[in-house]
Every structure is written in C-alpha cells, then in structure tokens.
C-alpha cells in the first residue's frame, strides 16, 4: 500500500493551530530540517494545506490519485502533434456511387437509353384470330332401357364421351325407375352426367324412346342449359371427329349417316347432300320414307339448345314447346321435329365440309329377344365350389 502508518510516538501529541510538525514530514524538505515547516514559515498556504491532508491517513491516497489525474489531464490536452481542425461539411457526405460504364449493343447499335415502361403493343393480340374462345358445351341425350346389351352399349358410349374435350354433359334417361346398375356405370365412366327418369307410361307406345327424349328436352328447357343438343343412342357407333364438329354449329347442323339395312346384307346412306356447308339435297334409299320433308336420321342432326327456351333470339313464329311427336308414324319423328326447329334448308349447316365423310353408323341391332345364359345367374351358383386339381 502507498499509505504510510504513523509512528506511535506521535499519536499522543496535540497539534494546535497547525504548529509543532515533527520530523516525519521533514524528509520532503530539501535539507531535512523541520524549521521550514513551522507556523512561521513563509511557504505558500496551498502547500501547507496539502501537507495537512497528507497527514490525515486515508486522505493521503486520495490526494495522490487526484494529483496523478491532474497530471494526466494536462498531458492529454497538450498539443504534442499535428491535428487537422479544419472540419468541413463535405467530410461527412457519402461518396457518390456510380455503376461502371458498360457499352450495350443490339444489332451493332449502341443503346443510349433504357425504357422501363410497359409496352402495351405486346399485350394486344396481333390478329382477331389470336383470341381464344371457350368451347361450346355439348349436351348428349341418350335414352336407355333394360335389355341384353345395355351395359355393353352404355360402357362403349361412355368411353367415347370420355375422350371428348370438355365441356360436355351426358343426359341419360331411363323409363319407369332409375336402376342402380345404370347409375354405377355412369359414375365409372368419369363423364359429367345427369340421370333423368321418364315417368310416362310407355307400355302402349311402340317406341318409348320418344318420351325419353322429350323428358330430356324438358329438363334442358327448365334449367336453360346452353350448348349443342345431340341425340346419341347407345347402340350407335360414333367417331371423335363428330363430337368436335358439333361445336361448329350455330343453329342447326346435319350430316350423312351410314345405316345397316334391315336385311343386314347392305348399308344405306341417309342424310344431306351438301355444297360446301350448304344443304342442297338429301340421300335416301327407303321408298316408304320419301314423303318426309327432311331425310335425316335421329343421330344425324344437332341444334342449339337456346332454341328450346329463347324463341325471341331465333325469331320463332310460335312459342310452343319443341317436342317429338308420338302420334306420327314410325320414322317420321325426325322430320316432324326438325320442322319445329328450322323452316327450310337455308337455316341448316352441313358438316363436315361438303358432307363428304361418314362420322357415325346406325346398326339397327335387334337385342329385344336376347337373354343372359342361365350360368351367369350368380345367385344360384354361389354354393358351387370347384377344388383345385
């Protein structure tokens, strides 16, 4: 410690008026004499005060610290070196950052400026044909009934419709009651469908499919479904080209259909004769049907569904509902129905171009008298177990 303990010889001394300082402090004098620190000394009063504080024990350390602090402070503010006191505002400004110079060339030309604005010409289509129009919806109407090949026909037609580009809705109409087997087949096809029931008693009618189609037309008219209506029987054969061509129809379209004759030994053609897309005549080989106004098969025409529920758009002279008639002879339902939709051939469109290709076939397969073999009835064969040989 820097603190010096006082001698016991001096503890009992009494100091009055600052006189009688003894020898312990004489070593601080140049000659070691104590007479220079008497009360009658002519030294400055400050040195005497420091000496008194120094004699107070703990104050001695504080006095030393204060002394060295004053010395350090004096040396700290002394100008021993050069310092630039000329502080300007420019010393606090950030340096200007500039990108390196680059020469941009496009087709050997120097680009002097770059525009960040949006070029609206790129957003506009160059031609009107570049505008993508949504596809028309196809409304396929299929009447079905319980018979030997019903499951086969529905599955075959369902797989064909599955390959057609959407939007497409398949309206399947059953008579009397909706069967669970038909509903299961429709669900497995993956096609958007509507299962409609025809409650009309068709036991006394020769062709119950007339009322089934009318039930589908009533459903379209009630819900105002917009699209192209096409009567597709499940026992016919269709190509994908036919369904794609249906979307080109604006009002009413027709095309030739290849049919298998009743004798099953030849094919006949029935449908329009076209000059480009204009209908100029009809194909027919059946003499009994030459009294009809229009010679088109039930699967050989399609029309816009808005004709059923928007008579003002098509300037129809009457607002009666358009339906198939069961009071006419068999084979005349097509002609009487077309007469309600169009006035003459000028309002028809022949597809494809020139009506030059066959896109569907009507086979006239008789399946009414077909029955499943007895061995297919699983209810009676569940108890039979065949061992493995």
VENPE-V391288 format. One record per residue. N is the residue number from 1. SS is DSSP state (helix for helix, strand for strand, loop for the rest). PSI is psi in whole degrees, -180 to 180 (NA if undefined). OMEGA is omega in radians with two decimals (none if undefined). Layout:
BEGIN
N_SS_PSI_OMEGA ; N_SS_PSI_OMEGA
END
This chain:
BEGIN
1_loop_151_3.13 ; 2_loop_-1_-3.13 ; 3_loop_136_3.12 ; 4_loop_131_3.13 ; 5_loop_145_-3.14 ; 6_loop_150_3.12 ; 7_loop_144_3.12 ; 8_helix_-18_-3.12 ; 9_helix_-18_-3.07 ; 10_helix_4_-3.09 ; 11_loop_-27_-3.06 ; 12_loop_-4_-3.13 ; 13_loop_146_3.07 ; 14_loop_135_-3.12 ; 15_loop_124_3.13 ; 16_loop_131_3.09 ; 17_loop_23_3.08 ; 18_loop_13_-3.09 ; 19_loop_165_3.03 ; 20_loop_38_3.07 ; 21_loop_131_-3.07 ; 22_loop_-172_-2.97 ; 23_helix_-19_-3.11 ; 24_helix_-24_3.12 ; 25_helix_2_-3.07 ; 26_helix_-19_-3.10 ; 27_helix_-11_3.08 ; 28_helix_-8_-3.13 ; 29_loop_158_-3.10 ; 30_loop_-37_-3.07 ; 31_loop_4_3.13 ; 32_loop_8_-3.12 ; 33_loop_145_-3.13 ; 34_loop_-5_-3.09 ; 35_helix_-18_3.13 ; 36_helix_-12_-3.13 ; 37_helix_23_3.09 ; 38_loop_172_-3.12 ; 39_loop_-21_-3.11 ; 40_loop_9_-3.12 ; 41_loop_147_3.13 ; 42_loop_16_3.09 ; 43_loop_162_-3.10 ; 44_loop_153_-3.11 ; 45_helix_-28_-3.12 ; 46_helix_-41_-3.11 ; 47_helix_-35_3.08 ; 48_helix_-37_3.14 ; 49_helix_-38_3.12 ; 50_helix_-37_3.13 ; 51_helix_-37_3.12 ; 52_helix_-44_3.13 ; 53_helix_-36_-3.12 ; 54_helix_-30_3.13 ; 55_loop_-7_-3.04 ; 56_loop_12_3.05 ; 57_loop_-97_-3.05 ; 58_helix_-21_3.13 ; 59_helix_-17_-3.11 ; 60_helix_-42_3.11 ; 61_helix_-41_3.12 ; 62_helix_-35_3.14 ; 63_helix_-39_3.11 ; 64_helix_-43_3.13 ; 65_helix_-40_3.14 ; 66_helix_-36_-3.13 ; 67_helix_-48_3.13 ; 68_helix_-32_3.10 ; 69_helix_-42_3.13 ; 70_helix_-39_3.14 ; 71_helix_-44_3.12 ; 72_helix_-36_3.13 ; 73_helix_-39_3.14 ; 74_helix_-44_3.10 ; 75_helix_-30_-3.12 ; 76_helix_-34_-3.10 ; 77_helix_-4_-3.13 ; 78_loop_134_-3.13 ; 79_loop_82_-3.14 ; 80_loop_-21_-3.12 ; 81_loop_-177_-3.11 ; 82_loop_136_3.06 ; 83_loop_136_-3.14 ; 84_loop_105_-3.13 ; 85_loop_1_-3.13 ; 86_loop_88_-3.12 ; 87_loop_122_-3.12 ; 88_loop_166_-3.12 ; 89_helix_-25_-3.12 ; 90_helix_-19_3.13 ; 91_helix_-19_-3.10 ; 92_helix_3_3.13 ; 93_loop_147_3.13 ; 94_loop_147_3.12 ; 95_loop_147_-3.13 ; 96_loop_120_-3.10 ; 97_loop_126_-3.14 ; 98_loop_138_3.09 ; 99_loop_154_3.12 ; 100_loop_147_-3.11 ; 101_loop_131_-3.13 ; 102_loop_139_3.11 ; 103_loop_109_3.11 ; 104_loop_131_-3.11 ; 105_strand_139_3.07 ; 106_loop_113_-3.06 ; 107_loop_44_3.09 ; 108_loop_29_3.08 ; 109_loop_139_-3.11 ; 110_strand_127_3.12 ; 111_loop_116_-3.10 ; 112_loop_-21_-3.13 ; 113_loop_153_3.13 ; 114_loop_127_-3.13 ; 115_loop_131_3.13 ; 116_loop_8_3.14 ; 117_loop_159_-3.13 ; 118_loop_130_3.11 ; 119_loop_106_-3.09 ; 120_helix_-17_3.14 ; 121_helix_-28_3.13 ; 122_helix_-24_-3.12 ; 123_loop_-17_-3.11 ; 124_loop_137_3.10 ; 125_loop_142_-3.11 ; 126_loop_-39_-3.14 ; 127_loop_161_3.14 ; 128_helix_-22_3.14 ; 129_helix_-14_-3.13 ; 130_helix_-13_-3.13 ; 131_loop_125_-3.11 ; 132_loop_119_3.12 ; 133_loop_142_3.12 ; 134_loop_149_3.14 ; 135_loop_146_3.08 ; 136_loop_148_3.10 ; 137_loop_139_3.07 ; 138_strand_131_3.12 ; 139_strand_101_-3.07 ; 140_strand_120_-3.12 ; 141_strand_124_-3.11 ; 142_strand_111_2.99 ; 143_strand_141_-3.14 ; 144_loop_159_3.14 ; 145_loop_167_-3.04 ; 146_loop_119_3.10 ; 147_loop_-179_-2.99 ; 148_loop_-45_-3.06 ; 149_loop_24_-3.10 ; 150_helix_-47_-3.13 ; 151_helix_-39_3.13 ; 152_helix_-45_-3.12 ; 153_helix_-43_-3.12 ; 154_helix_-41_3.12 ; 155_helix_-40_-3.14 ; 156_helix_-46_3.12 ; 157_helix_-37_3.13 ; 158_helix_-38_3.12 ; 159_helix_-31_3.07 ; 160_helix_-44_3.13 ; 161_helix_-26_3.12 ; 162_helix_-27_-3.13 ; 163_loop_-8_3.14 ; 164_loop_141_3.13 ; 165_loop_136_3.06 ; 166_loop_161_0.15 ; 167_loop_140_3.11 ; 168_strand_136_3.06 ; 169_strand_133_-3.09 ; 170_strand_114_3.12 ; 171_strand_109_3.14 ; 172_strand_124_-3.05 ; 173_strand_127_3.05 ; 174_strand_158_3.13 ; 175_strand_150_3.08 ; 176_loop_-63_-3.07 ; 177_loop_149_3.11 ; 178_loop_120_-3.09 ; 179_loop_150_3.10 ; 180_helix_-31_3.13 ; 181_helix_-42_3.10 ; 182_helix_-43_3.12 ; 183_helix_-36_3.12 ; 184_helix_-39_3.10 ; 185_helix_-41_-3.13 ; 186_helix_-37_3.14 ; 187_helix_-36_-3.08 ; 188_helix_-19_-3.13 ; 189_helix_-27_-3.11 ; 190_loop_13_3.13 ; 191_loop_141_3.07 ; 192_loop_123_-3.01 ; 193_strand_166_3.00 ; 194_strand_123_-3.10 ; 195_strand_109_-3.04 ; 196_strand_146_-3.14 ; 197_strand_133_3.07 ; 198_strand_110_-3.08 ; 199_loop_4_-3.11 ; 200_loop_137_3.13 ; 201_loop_105_-3.05 ; 202_loop_23_-3.12 ; 203_loop_-30_-3.12 ; 204_loop_7_-3.10 ; 205_loop_139_-3.13 ; 206_loop_-44_-3.11 ; 207_loop_97_-3.14 ; 208_loop_-17_-3.11 ; 209_helix_-19_3.08 ; 210_helix_-46_-3.14 ; 211_helix_-29_3.08 ; 212_helix_-42_3.08 ; 213_helix_-38_3.10 ; 214_helix_-35_3.07 ; 215_helix_-38_3.09 ; 216_helix_-40_3.11 ; 217_helix_-39_3.09 ; 218_helix_-38_3.10 ; 219_helix_-42_3.12 ; 220_helix_-42_-3.12 ; 221_helix_-38_-3.12 ; 222_helix_-41_-3.10 ; 223_helix_-1_3.11 ; 224_loop_54_3.09 ; 225_loop_132_-3.10 ; 226_loop_126_3.14 ; 227_loop_-163_3.13 ; 228_strand_120_-3.11 ; 229_strand_132_-3.13 ; 230_strand_125_3.10 ; 231_strand_106_-3.10 ; 232_loop_102_3.07 ; 233_loop_148_-3.04 ; 234_loop_-17_-3.12 ; 235_loop_6_3.09 ; 236_loop_168_3.14 ; 237_strand_130_-3.05 ; 238_strand_154_3.04 ; 239_loop_157_3.10 ; 240_helix_-28_3.13 ; 241_helix_-33_3.14 ; 242_helix_-46_-3.10 ; 243_helix_-33_3.08 ; 244_helix_-32_3.12 ; 245_helix_-24_-3.13 ; 246_helix_-29_-3.10 ; 247_loop_-9_3.09 ; 248_loop_-3_-3.10 ; 249_loop_134_3.07 ; 250_loop_-45_3.13 ; 251_loop_-65_-3.08 ; 252_strand_129_3.13 ; 253_strand_148_-3.14 ; 254_strand_160_-3.08 ; 255_loop_160_-3.14 ; 256_loop_147_-3.13 ; 257_strand_133_3.06 ; 258_strand_126_-3.08 ; 259_strand_146_3.07 ; 260_strand_128_-3.10 ; 261_loop_161_-3.11 ; 262_loop_-31_3.12 ; 263_loop_-9_3.10 ; 264_loop_15_-3.12 ; 265_loop_0_3.11 ; 266_loop_160_3.11 ; 267_strand_141_3.12 ; 268_strand_158_-3.10 ; 269_strand_132_3.12 ; 270_strand_128_-3.14 ; 271_strand_-168_-3.02 ; 272_strand_157_2.93 ; 273_strand_125_-2.95 ; 274_strand_147_2.92 ; 275_strand_100_-2.94 ; 276_loop_-117_3.11 ; 277_loop_8_-3.13 ; 278_strand_130_3.13 ; 279_strand_122_-3.11 ; 280_strand_-3_3.13 ; 281_strand_-173_-3.07 ; 282_strand_147_3.01 ; 283_strand_135_3.01 ; 284_loop_144_3.10 ; 285_loop_-3_-3.11 ; 286_loop_116_-3.10 ; 287_helix_-28_-3.11 ; 288_helix_-15_-3.10 ; 289_helix_13_-3.08 ; 290_loop_-6_3.10 ; 291_loop_-2_-3.14 ; 292_loop_157_3.09 ; 293_loop_-45_-3.14 ; 294_loop_132_-3.10 ; 295_loop_81_3.13 ; 296_loop_142_3.09 ; 297_loop_161_-3.13 ; 298_loop_-31_3.09 ; 299_loop_18_-3.12 ; 300_loop_21_3.08 ; 301_strand_161_3.08 ; 302_strand_159_-3.06 ; 303_strand_165_3.13 ; 304_strand_131_-3.07 ; 305_loop_-22_3.14 ; 306_helix_-15_3.07 ; 307_helix_-29_-3.12 ; 308_helix_-35_-3.01 ; 309_helix_4_3.11 ; 310_loop_79_-3.09 ; 311_loop_-28_-3.13 ; 312_loop_-33_-3.12 ; 313_loop_-38_-3.09 ; 314_loop_8_3.08 ; 315_loop_48_3.09 ; 316_loop_136_-3.10 ; 317_loop_-18_-3.14 ; 318_loop_157_-3.09 ; 319_loop_18_3.09 ; 320_loop_148_3.11 ; 321_loop_140_-3.14 ; 322_loop_118_-3.11 ; 323_loop_160_3.00 ; 324_loop_145_-3.08 ; 325_loop_127_3.09 ; 326_loop_1_3.14 ; 327_loop_-12_-3.13 ; 328_loop_170_3.14 ; 329_loop_158_3.11 ; 330_loop_133_-3.10 ; 331_loop_-12_3.12 ; 332_loop_0_3.13 ; 333_helix_-37_-3.13 ; 334_helix_-47_-3.08 ; 335_helix_-44_-3.14 ; 336_helix_-31_3.10 ; 337_helix_-42_-3.12 ; 338_helix_-33_3.12 ; 339_helix_-23_3.10 ; 340_helix_-18_-3.07 ; 341_helix_-43_-3.12 ; 342_loop_164_3.12 ; 343_loop_-43_-3.14 ; 344_loop_-172_-3.09 ; 345_helix_-17_-3.14 ; 346_helix_-20_3.12 ; 347_helix_11_3.13 ; 348_loop_159_3.09 ; 349_strand_124_3.11 ; 350_strand_127_3.11 ; 351_loop_145_-0.13 ; 352_loop_-166_-3.06 ; 353_helix_120_-3.12 ; 354_helix_2_-3.11 ; 355_helix_45_-2.99 ; 356_loop_-1_-3.09 ; 357_loop_149_3.07 ; 358_loop_122_-3.07 ; 359_loop_-7_3.03 ; 360_strand_157_-3.08 ; 361_strand_138_3.07 ; 362_strand_112_-2.96 ; 363_loop_-21_-3.12 ; 364_loop_53_3.12 ; 365_loop_128_3.13 ; 366_loop_109_-3.12 ; 367_loop_14_-3.09 ; 368_loop_-33_-3.06 ; 369_loop_13_3.13 ; 370_loop_140_3.12 ; 371_loop_156_3.08 ; 372_loop_144_3.05 ; 373_loop_155_-3.09 ; 374_helix_-29_-3.13 ; 375_helix_-14_-3.14 ; 376_helix_-10_-3.13 ; 377_loop_101_-3.04 ; 378_helix_-21_-3.10 ; 379_helix_-31_-3.11 ; 380_helix_-5_-3.08 ; 381_loop_8_-3.09 ; 382_loop_-23_-3.09 ; 383_loop_-5_-3.11 ; 384_loop_125_3.13 ; 385_loop_122_3.13 ; 386_loop_121_3.13 ; 387_loop_154_3.11 ; 388_loop_126_-3.14 ; 389_loop_NA_none
END
